[in-house]
Amino acid sequence: MSVKEMIKKEIDKLPENLLPEVFDFIQFLENKRERSMIAKTSQVLSITSFKKIWDNEEDAIYDSL
């Protein structure tokens, strides 16, 4: 049995009044994953822009720190 199936079984056991809490938690997890993906994508996209600032002779002394 997959984890997904086990979760579904457990949800089926819950009383109706707890289901909104489960739904809120699922949304929280989805939002957390989305924020993480956005942050990682932003970092990757900004590398080329910041490379011009980071890689220069004037500031080369800081590379050894």
Buried (B, 14 or more C-beta within 10 A) or exposed (E): EEEEEEEEEEEEEEEEEEEEEEEEEEEEEEEEEEEEEEEEEEEEEEEEEEEEEEEEEEEEEEEEE
